[in-house]
Amino acid sequence: MKKFTASLLWLSILIIPGNSQKLSGLFDQVKSSVVVIHVLSKQNTGTGDPYQQTAVGGLGSGVLVTEDGYVLTAAHVVNDAAEIMVEFIDGQEIPARVERLANQADVALIKLQQAPVNPNVAKIGESDSVKVGDQVFIIGAPMGLSYSLTSGIISARHNMHKMTNSFVEAEFFQTDASINTGNSGGPVFNMQGEVIAIASAILSRSGGFEGIGFAATTEIARTLLVKKQSYWWGFTPVYLNDELAWIFNLPQEAGILVEGVTDKSPAYFAGLKGGYIKLQIGEEEFLAGGDIILAVEDIPVTTEENISKIQEYVMELPAKTRFNVTILRKGRVQNLQWFK
């Protein structure tokens, strides 16, 4: 028994340093491709004044994916950002803007206003080949602690099509690698130093990490942001259906409440109005009083299928094309001309 225990001890001594050294080397190899994203959003105070706003700072992570300055991150990090500043490990700070964004999969592409000096572009791996049990590591800025590394395994793969039979396109890895505030948008690397996912969210009862984190796969990011070029609308949506549609007295089965509008976004230039009255219905808390989108062209926003059709329709429109958006504003149905 003692001999067996001693053998296990020697085995652990031989194995652990090797893994540690490999992870350390990989970190040094890829860390300069990782960025910290500082955002500034303007939010209504919710006190009933549509013009009373407050500035709110935020923090996330991302990864450089092209030499000319495209950065892959999480949609919720930048969707509401009036200002975006991207910080590199060598101290470079470069402003950026949102180019493409897919809320349903929580992925976004932002573009730096200028190319970084001496860029280290991350290699994008094939997330389809990743298996449950594979080792991974995440680099990000949890709680503002820039370039922190956590490691773990892929615990599961979740495909929203298969789970819900819905028209939502989303695919996530589940991982036990620690994800906390500030990690969002950070790259999940495999043990070859390739990005296979983007850190998105956690499942928690306490509010802190409890071993269940989620990351959007690079395949869904490639499909939505590169192949389909998902459109960034520039507002915060709240879907109203069933009882909420009845409470808001909608003239149809469902609609999309505009909770907030991002400065200098397509929604901003179209004249869309956000909410200004803090409201709680059951467990739902949001800003009401803003516009409610009823349809885009002739497609009503009454089902997930129709919302998917709207996304496809807008994505296929040529740049600088105008299209019609039907809204409910202060009880009256109106039309807005939207400029893509």
Secondary structure in CASP SS format (residue, H / E / C, confidence):
PFRMAT SS
TARGET T0000
AUTHOR 0000-0000-0000
METHOD secondary structure of the structure
MODEL  1
M C 1.00
K H 1.00
K H 1.00
F H 1.00
T H 1.00
A H 1.00
S H 1.00
L H 1.00
L H 1.00
W H 1.00
L H 1.00
S H 1.00
I H 1.00
L H 1.00
I H 1.00
I H 1.00
P H 1.00
G H 1.00
N H 1.00
S H 1.00
Q H 1.00
K H 1.00
L H 1.00
S H 1.00
G H 1.00
L H 1.00
F H 1.00
D H 1.00
Q H 1.00
V H 1.00
K H 1.00
S H 1.00
S H 1.00
V E 1.00
V E 1.00
V E 1.00
I E 1.00
H E 1.00
V E 1.00
L E 1.00
S E 1.00
K E 1.00
Q E 1.00
N E 1.00
T C 1.00
G C 1.00
T E 1.00
G C 1.00
D C 1.00
P C 1.00
Y C 1.00
Q C 1.00
Q E 1.00
T E 1.00
A E 1.00
V E 1.00
G E 1.00
G E 1.00
L E 1.00
G E 1.00
S E 1.00
G E 1.00
V E 1.00
L E 1.00
V C 1.00
T C 1.00
E C 1.00
D C 1.00
G C 1.00
Y E 1.00
V E 1.00
L E 1.00
T E 1.00
A C 1.00
A H 1.00
H H 1.00
V H 1.00
V H 1.00
N C 1.00
D C 1.00
A C 1.00
A C 1.00
E E 1.00
I E 1.00
M E 1.00
V E 1.00
E E 1.00
F C 1.00
I C 1.00
D C 1.00
G C 1.00
Q C 1.00
E E 1.00
I E 1.00
P E 1.00
A E 1.00
R E 1.00
V E 1.00
E E 1.00
R E 1.00
L E 1.00
A E 1.00
N C 1.00
Q C 1.00
A C 1.00
D C 1.00
V E 1.00
A E 1.00
L E 1.00
I E 1.00
K E 1.00
L E 1.00
Q C 1.00
Q C 1.00
A C 1.00
P C 1.00
V C 1.00
N C 1.00
P C 1.00
N C 1.00
V C 1.00
A C 1.00
K E 1.00
I E 1.00
G C 1.00
E C 1.00
S H 1.00
D H 1.00
S H 1.00
V C 1.00
K C 1.00
V C 1.00
G C 1.00
D C 1.00
Q E 1.00
V E 1.00
F E 1.00
I E 1.00
I E 1.00
G E 1.00
A C 1.00
P H 1.00
M H 1.00
G H 1.00
L C 1.00
S C 1.00
Y C 1.00
S E 1.00
L E 1.00
T E 1.00
S E 1.00
G E 1.00
I E 1.00
I E 1.00
S E 1.00
A E 1.00
R E 1.00
H E 1.00
N E 1.00
M H 1.00
H H 1.00
K H 1.00
M H 1.00
T H 1.00
N C 1.00
S C 1.00
F C 1.00
V C 1.00
E C 1.00
A C 1.00
E E 1.00
F E 1.00
F E 1.00
Q E 1.00
T E 1.00
D C 1.00
A C 1.00
S C 1.00
I C 1.00
N C 1.00
T C 1.00
G C 1.00
N C 1.00
S C 1.00
G C 1.00
G C 1.00
P E 1.00
V E 1.00
F E 1.00
N C 1.00
M C 1.00
Q C 1.00
G C 1.00
E E 1.00
V E 1.00
I E 1.00
A E 1.00
I E 1.00
A E 1.00
S E 1.00
A E 1.00
I E 1.00
L C 1.00
S C 1.00
R C 1.00
S C 1.00
G C 1.00
G C 1.00
F C 1.00
E C 1.00
G C 1.00
I C 1.00
G E 1.00
F E 1.00
A E 1.00
A E 1.00
T E 1.00
T H 1.00
E H 1.00
I H 1.00
A H 1.00
R H 1.00
T H 1.00
L H 1.00
L H 1.00
V H 1.00
K H 1.00
K C 1.00
Q C 1.00
S C 1.00
Y C 1.00
W C 1.00
W C 1.00
G C 1.00
F E 1.00
T E 1.00
P E 1.00
V E 1.00
Y E 1.00
L E 1.00
N E 1.00
D H 1.00
E H 1.00
L H 1.00
A H 1.00
W H 1.00
I H 1.00
F C 1.00
N C 1.00
L C 1.00
P C 1.00
Q C 1.00
E C 1.00
A E 1.00
G E 1.00
I E 1.00
L E 1.00
V E 1.00
E E 1.00
G E 1.00
V E 1.00
T C 1.00
D C 1.00
K C 1.00
S C 1.00
P H 1.00
A H 1.00
Y H 1.00
F H 1.00
A H 1.00
G C 1.00
L C 1.00
K C 1.00
G C 1.00
G C 1.00
Y C 1.00
I E 1.00
K E 1.00
L E 1.00
Q E 1.00
I E 1.00
G C 1.00
E C 1.00
E E 1.00
E E 1.00
F E 1.00
L E 1.00
A E 1.00
G C 1.00
G C 1.00
D C 1.00
I E 1.00
I E 1.00
L E 1.00
A E 1.00
V E 1.00
E C 1.00
D C 1.00
I E 1.00
P E 1.00
V C 1.00
T C 1.00
T C 1.00
E H 1.00
E H 1.00
N H 1.00
I H 1.00
S H 1.00
K H 1.00
I H 1.00
Q H 1.00
E H 1.00
Y H 1.00
V H 1.00
M H 1.00
E H 1.00
L C 1.00
P C 1.00
A C 1.00
K C 1.00
T C 1.00
R E 1.00
F E 1.00
N E 1.00
V E 1.00
T E 1.00
I E 1.00
L E 1.00
R E 1.00
K C 1.00
G C 1.00
R E 1.00
V E 1.00
Q E 1.00
N E 1.00
L E 1.00
Q E 1.00
W E 1.00
F E 1.00
K C 1.00
END
